Every structure is written in C-alpha cells, then in structure tokens.
Amino acid sequence: MILRSGCDGNFRRVVTMDSSGAESPKEFPVGLDITTEEDYAEHSKLLKEFTSIPSIDRAWIFKSSVGSQAMFAMSQANLLANKRRKFMLSGQISKESNGSVDFHWAPFPIEMSGASAFIPSPSGLKLLVIRNPESESPTQFEIWNSSQLEKEFHIPQTVHGSVYVDGWFEGISWNSDETLVAYVAEEPSRPKPTFNNLGYKKGNSSDKDCGSWKGRGDWEEEWGEAYAGKRQPALFVINVDSGEVQPVKGIPRSLSVGQVVWSPYVKGSAQYLVFVGWSGDKRKLGIKYCYNRPCALYAIKLPDSTLGSEGSKEGSNEALPLYNLTKSVSSGLFPRFSKNGKFIIFLSAKSAVNSGAHWATESLHRIDWPSDGKLTESTNVVDVVRVVNCPEDGCFPGLYSTGVLTDPWLSDGRTLILSSFWRSCQVILSVDLLSGEVSRVSPSDSDSSWNILALDGDDIIAVSSSPVDIPEIKYGKKTLDSAGKPSWNWFGISSPVFRCSEKIVSLLSSLHFKILKILVNDASDCLTEGAKKPFEAIYVSSNSKKNGKCDPLIVVIHGGPHSVSPCSFSKSLAYLSSLGNSLLIVNYRGSLGFGEEALQSLPGKIGSQDVKDVLAAIDLTIDMGLAHPSRITVLGGSHGGFLTTHLIGQAPDKFVAAVARNPVCNIASMVGISDIPDWCFFEAYGNRNHFTEAPSPEDLSHFHQMSPISHLSKVKTPTLFLLGAQDLRVPVSNGLQYARALKEKEVEVKVLFFPDDNHPLDRPQTDFESFLNIGVWFKKYCK
C-alpha cells in the first residue's frame, strides 16, 4: 500500500509498506511516476517491435547465365549500439511461364559490420566496401569477389579524410573496365602552426612530439548541419589493383565536389569525370535539405597517368582544363550518361536557387556529349521537363525527385525511370528524353507511395507502402498495348525483408487511411491560381469507433516548410496510431508535389497562411465527425515545430497537448546563429533580396512578429520539447528560450535534451526515447 510520496533529486520516491511493516522506498527515474512508468513499460515493448522493422536503402540487379540476381542493401536500428546495423540480402529472380514472378531468397542476410558503404561493380563481379574511421585511423578500402577478399588498402589521413557516403556530396563510381574508382572524400587537413617551449616552430611537421603542440590556425567554413568537421569535399581516384590513390588536379578549392560519374569509354578518345560543384569561396551556408545552393556540372579530363596508360607523356601533376557544362542554368544535380553515351541528363533545382526557397519544383535537362570526347567552352542545355507552375486537376504536378538511379534507363536508351512526389503520394514516372513526355508508371489508382529501387532490363523493382501497410517489394513487368504504348503489370513479392510480429500485423490491419482535400478559405484575387487550389491531409484511424467515440487525434505537421509528408509507412507514426490515436498529417500550401505556384505562395506568410491551412484541416475532420474537439493534440519538428508553437499560441483552446521537436520559436534569435540565415529572411519576407549577415533592428522586429514567441502570452497547452544540442540548423537555444518562457508563466512543460544529437533527432536511442515519450505525453492528456 502506498503511504506517501515525495521528490528527491532526479528520482521520485514512492514509499510502500512491506509484509514486515518496514518501509521500502521505490525510486523512479526523473520524469516518471507510478502511472507513467507503467505506460513506459507497456509502450516500449510495442515501440521496440516497430523499431526493429528494417529498411531497404538501395538495390542492384545483376545479369547472369541463369537470369537476374537482386541484391538489397538494408539497415536496422541497433538500439544497444545506438547505430544502424547494415546488411545485405540477395535473391534470384524467377520469371514463370504463366507470367508470374518469384524471388528465391538467400537463407540469411549478411551483416556488413563497420561498413560505411558497399558498391558493386557494373558487372557484379566485384564489391567495393569502404570503412570510414571513427578517429584519425586510415580509411579502409576492400575489394571482394564472389568468394573472398581480393585486395585491402588503408588510405592514411595525409592522403584524405573520410569518404562521403551522405547521399549528397557522395559519389562513388567504378569505371567501365572496373580498374578504377572515382570518389569524393574530405581533403586532408591543412597544416596547423606548431609551438614549443621556445615559441613558434618554423616549418610544418606532422610528427607527434611531446615537446611541442599544434595551434588551431585559421578557422575554415563548414557545410553546416550534419557536416560538422566537413569543409572541403574533394575528388580522388583509386586504382583497385595497386591501391594507388591520386587526387584529381585542376579543381579549385573554391569548389566543393560531389556526385561524380565517369564519361563513357571510347577507344582513342579522352575520358572525363563529370561531377557537381558547389561554390563555397565566400560563405558555406548549410546544404543539408537545401537545394537552393548554386551548383553546376563540371567535366575534367583525366591524364593518361591516372588511367594507367603505357607511355604517357602527361605528368600526373599536370592540371588539365575544367569545363563548366551548365553555365546557362543555376543548378545541376545527379548527372547520368545515356546508355549509348551520346548525352547527359541532369536534374536542376534552378527554381529553388533563383527564388530562394530551400526546395522547389525541379526541371530535367539534357546535354549532348561529343562522340570524339572533345569538349568546348559552350554547351547547349536542352529542356526536357520544365517546371510546372499550376497543374490541372489530376495531371502531372512537376518533378520533385530526391535522386536518380545509377542506371535509370530502359533498353530503348531514351526512357528514364525515376521516383517523384505527386501531391501527397510518391510515384514512379517514365520520362521520354526526346519528346519530354512524362507518364505515371506506378498504378494511377493507388494512394500508396511507390519508390523505385532498381531496373531489371525494362522491368522495375520497387517498394510500396502506406501509413497502414508495411513496405512490400513490388515487381513491375513491362507490357505493350495495341498501340505500342508501354505499361507495367505489378506483382507483390513475398520476401523475408519486412516480416513483423502477428501483433503488429493485427494492429495495422485494424487501421485505414484516406486523403482529404481541403478547400482554401481565403482564395482572394491576390493569390495565384495554384495557391487557390485545394491542399491535402492524410487521415489515419481505426476501422471502428470505440463506444461510438472518436479516438484522440494527433495533428502531424512536416518541416521545411517546403517538404511533404507522403502516404508511406512511418514506423514512428504507425506506433502512435497503434496506441489508439487517429492521425491528421497535413500537407499545407507550400508543400512539395502541388506545383510551383502553390509552393511559392507561402514565403512571406509563414505563421499565417500555413497556420490557417492546418486549422482548416482540423475543422474539416471535426465537421466530418472524424475527431472530437476536446481530444486534439499536435506534433511537429523544425518548421513543423514552428507551426506547433504558433498553433498553441494562436489557437490556445484547440489543443490539449503539444510536442515540438527542435522547433523554430524565435527567428530573431535564430538568424545570427543558424547555418541557414538566408532561410529566415526568405521565409519571413518572401524574397531573397533582403538577406544580409547583419540584420537591422527593423529586420529583427519583423522576425519577432513572424515568430511563435510573439503569441507566447496566450499559450496554456502542456508542451513536450525534444531538443538536440548539436543542432546547427535551429540551435538548441531557440527551443530552450521558449520552454523557459512557458515555465515562467506556469504552463506545464517537459524537456528532453539530447546532448549528442543534431537537427533530425534520428539516432536510434534518441528516436526511440523521443517517440516513447510522445506516446506517453499524449495519452496523459487525452484520457
């Protein structure tokens, strides 16, 4: 029997009476009591099951005499190690005589312990494994064949630092005869001044000497959030036979490079490396999630000595000409050569660069590549897919792609296959590079999201999922209709990849989702036509009401603001749904996937238009009988946290609880310390012309008026804050200031502070503890 309770340090003490009559105190961890500890125990078991569902990171297809072999690179949260566990799983593709498709899977996956990246060669006969060091140790390169390790090379820090495997600067590319690999790695650190007991020591020495010490030297700009310690991505080539590494000469230090590919090999002609270059000579603004950084495609010819040619007359130190291939556009990303080597295609984020939005509608372009390998100073950039401003209802809304496959081509050599956001879904598209025709390849009647993994000739391997369906591998077989137009028949592939417990299957089967269209209430004449069109929200709920009552509703708001929440599976959100919550996932105007006019309608109106859109979506669900007004909570991170804290200030009676993850609460205090100060100016003013490193008093006043903190006096909603101390995007002081101000006015506040996490809060232990607390927090206020 509980007699009394009290607080003592970081533990809550509950005193009980045992059978002998003696008091036996039980201490609870900080933030817990006897009720929440029970919730923690129960919820954590369920969350653990969701967390252990693996993800497919990428896939490859290899042809052999017995058919096609698929190889999947996968990862899974390792909570104890606080890392992602990486492994590979292979399967033989079997095409049956009746037209069906089956995969014969290897009996077990193979763990790639300590591997930073693994990249098969084009033939599939070799596998490159890269292991980046966690200290100042060398970077390890391994070359494997089908049965054993062939070669192992250790590249010291004096040659280069860690290889970039981030998906952005990352570029690891085999040449056609599989003797060389081009890649991007951190340039070796520049020499630091040395001091000893006599003062400054002349000359540079890398030797460690107990009688001397290294100074810091000049400070160098870094690339911001997620790139702490990353200053200069540079280009290198390794010979996989000898292990010799050569830096590519002729690229100025003002360029940071990435996304490298080899030009096609033609006997007797020069061979080039084509790559993306970002200028960072003045200020390296944060680049993570920011497509609005100017960049171009460059080509540089490799000297014969690098290629290993006999009798080379060119010295290995000779700097050869560097060609800018995209002078006429402000952005060039993800270059890919056509199968016949006659042209390069690339995505462009010129809409983002030219406007200032951190992400916007993309375009697709083509450059002809000279057959003799002789480049000129001028190239003709051909538009293939242009920016879509205001899409017609049901029609292609424009390109919003996060990347392009290494080999994205169908056998005709002119059709490109890629994934893109289409309103609140992700879809697979085909693009005819000559006509510019765009077609939807994934089923047009599906509200699930589809993401391409690899091509098997003209057939497609993809993954499909929804908010209530765990991912499933799909195989699309190409067919031709009577007019010769291609389409794809889709087969679900039984696989061990996404197997989960019967409990998870049962919980998800009790849920359903639908996409709601929300009309714009303030469709004034000053809005563009695209901004007047309906936006969307994804509603997830149980199939039946409990006792005729609506489940508690969690309003989920994405960040950006120019991002999107697609109809795909999220382990974290599926966990919250399985606890008995409905979800309303709002894609307000300004989100990707709805055309450029809708996207550009938000800058200059943040904290107003987006707030009204979220409130309109909530009111619609209430009017439809899908939610009860007394059981609504709100969850958002980054700009979603900006909207969360705006909403509890502007609509203080709407929400019974809130959660903000690394939220933007005060733009005036953020602008001077964020890695993206230009975001503050663009989103607050609506154009890029105001940006300066020294904001005026008028700027700071405007930023304050646009911020949630200007509505703080009205807030009364209990709020949980999740903050990462290493966040360079929205520094932790922003959330702490707001949380402390709420405490000052006696609003209930809880803060979880993660000292080693940055903006996404996505390390396994952090993600687990965050969503465990979110579930318990919302349950506490929605009883």
Secondary structure, DSSP 8 states (H G I E B T S, - for coil): -EEEEEEETTEEEEEEE-TTS-EEEEEE-TT--HHHHHHHHHHHHHHHHHHT--EEEEEEEEEETTEEEEEEEEEEEETTTTEEEEEEEEEEEEE-TTS-EEEEE-SS-EE-TT-SEEEE-TTSS-EEEEE--SSSS-EEEEEE-SSSEEEEEEE-TTT---B--SSSS--EEE-TTSSEEEEEEE-------EEETTEEE-S---S--TTEEE---S------TT-TT---EEEEEEETTT--EEE-TT--TTEEEEEEEE----TTS--EEEEEEEE-SS-----TT-TTS-EEEEEEE--HHHHT-TT--S-TT----EEES-TTSS--EEEEE-TTSSEEEEEE-HHHHHH--SS--BEEEEEE--TT----S---EEEEE---SS--TTS---B--S---SS-B-TTSSEEEEEEEETTEEEEEEEETTT--EEE-S-TT--SEEEEEEEETTEEEEEEEETTEEEEEEEEEEEE-TTS-EEEEEEE---STT---HHHHHHHHTEEEEEEEE--TT--TTS-HHHHS-EEEEEEEESS-BTTB---EEEEE-SSSS----SS--HHHHHHHHTT-EEEEEE-TT-TTS-HHHHHTSTT-TTTHHHHHHHHHHHHHHHTTS--TTSEEEEEETHHHHHHHHHHHHSTTT-SEEEEES----HHHHTTTSS-HHHHHHHHHSSSTT--SS--HHHHHHHHHHSGGGGGGG--S-EEEEEETT-SSS-THHHHHHHHHHHHTT--EEEEEETT--TT--SHHHHHHHHHHHHHHHHHH--
